[in-house]
Amino acid sequence: MRRFLLIFCCIPMFSGAADWSTPSEESNYRTTPNYEETMAYIRRIAEAAPDRVKLEAFGSSGHGRTLWTVIVGRDGVFTPQAARNANRAIVLIQNGIHAGEIDGKDASLALLRDIVITKTHAALLDRAVILIVPVYNVDGHERISRHNRINQNGPEEMGWRTTAVNLNLNRDYIKADCPETRAFLKLWKRWLPDFFFDNHVTDGADYQYDITYGVDHGPDVYPDLARWLEASVFPYVEQSVGKTGHMIGPFVNFVDEHDPTKGLTIGQSPPRFSTGFTILQNRPGMLVEMHMLKDYKTRVTGNYELLRATLEVINRDAETLLRINRAADAATEKDGRTGGTIALNVDPTGETKPFLFDGIGFEISESDISGGKRIEYTGEPLTQTIPMQSKLKITRSVKMPAAYIIPVEWTQLIDVIEAHGLIVQRTKEAFTTEVELYSCFLPEWNPKPFEGRHTASFDGTPMGDAGFTIPAVRKEACFLETHNITYAAGSVIVPMTQRAAKVAVHFLEPQGPDSAVAWGFVDSIFEQKEYGENYVLEKLARKMLQSDPNLKREFERRLAADPDFAASRSARLNFFFNRSPYRDHRIGLYPVGRLKHIPK
């Protein structure tokens, strides 16, 4: 990591083109344009440069607003196939997923102008086709207020974090509940980008960096891709951006938010997040986090320079990036043929290294308001060496089956798989096959909704939003058994010999951090629907105790060891019911099967 002083340049990013100032530049970065004004500026550019800019709708928001992507290319390369035929890297820049964090939109408008109008950065199209989503969460973007983000220093008014139904799109990439997500998944499948930007603004600590960023490159990332990021992307971007006067650093997440001296954590995003989703797609995804307390001009121009520098690397290394992405896809398909292992959870090893952190001075005290620790930043630069977690390890993985099979009646699961554009086969008639099924113990559900769902966990830690440290399913609460099952016509087989197979693995394996079980898609399998009357169970229990001495000893041990059990009449009677032939053998039986062979 190189360190640079923050110097604000007064030299404009373009020359002789004042009439092409972006709306935020015209206001001297006091404001950001609404969606209509944003698209009007983009259409003006498209009309002036029709050989390089094309607009394309890719869906609609909950309120029915059109979602637009701006295709920027040269030589008439405006389609995915044309880009591949020309051997150009496809880059997707996504802005405004959290619509109050809108720096990336205004940076993208300026960069678009400088690529196709002033042409100061026309070379960024030499080996790349650039897709810009000006605003992803358009309904949130139009919920405008000066009070939307208490943490953020400008613009004067901004949009809202979530969609019209109060869902966070950056928690929806796997479960795909939102119409915006469904539209994005179609856009992704159609273009299959080679590199992805997700532009944000921080919520968190104070420090000197105006730009922080990260690209996941841990042990679940294709090794050649991880090496390219570490050896080629990070050094060039940090040096190039630093030369512009902006201060760039790694994504900052403290071990203890009230004591920066305890150091920085690292982690790998689960696939509910954009950059976790791109891991499953074998593509690099850059999380951009501009620092909320820096003024809007600093943030927008910093975001611009980060996009510019990274696009320069992509153009320089286009051949390498395309080769690596193709190889990563081929490796996933090979794993699907040979039963390779896919990581579900990745966590820090605990190892650290010294890191020279450009922070801000702080004081810690006891708060008479909150009753807990209070951190106050002094505003004075403070550079100090602190520990940074340095290594990640895979803590849960699973061997891929030949295919998954989803019974026809589980339409919600099928709907999500198809929304992701995965290749599937529908059975034409009923058939019986040997299949592996998981039996799962009763999970615990979060009593509060999280992203519109009451999420489930097997470890007693309900899923929730705790920064980027996501509690994962830790215990082996599900175990595989072999069954002969008859599947009705219309059931869906999901082969693993496809490039996006890891998406299916993460959604369909019950102990994945963003699985169908975790998100509550199959809650009904844990519900007991048949019961015995107490007087009937009393008779049954006595008969079972008389005929089975081992059961009698087990019952007595449970009474002695578990006071809650001993005090509950229903639990004591259910102890016998659930060990009798009358129990429901399907409770906890996860309906998605793992096939060793795909039926012909």
Secondary structure, DSSP 8 states (H G I E B T S, - for coil): ----------S-SSSS-GGG--HHHHTTTS----HHHHHHHHHHHHHH-TTTEEEEEEEE-TT--EEEEEEE-STT--SHHHHHHTT-EEEEEE--SSTT--HHHHHHHHHHHHHHTS-TTGGGGSSEEEEEES-SSHHHHTS-BTTS-TT----SSB--SS-TTS--GGG-TTT--SHHHHHHHHHHHHH--SEEEEEEE--S--BS-SEEEEE--STTS-HHHHHHIIIIIHHHHHHHHHTTT--EEE---BSSTT-GGG-B------TTSHHHHHHHTT--EEEEEE-TTS-HHHHHHHHHHHHHHHHHHHHHTHHHHHHHHHHHHHHHHHHHHHT-EEEEEEEE-S-EEEEEEEEEEEEEEE-TTTSSEEEEEEEEEEEEEEEEE--EEEEEEEE--SEEEE-TT-HHHHHHHHHTT---EE-SS-EEEEEEEEEE---EE-SS-BTTB--EESSS------TT------S--EEEEEEEEEE-TT-EEEES-STTHHHHHHHHSTTSTT-TTTTTTTGGGG-------HHHHHHHHHHHHHH-HHHHHHHHHHHHH-HHHHH-HHHHHHHHHTTSTTS-TTTTB-S-EEESS---
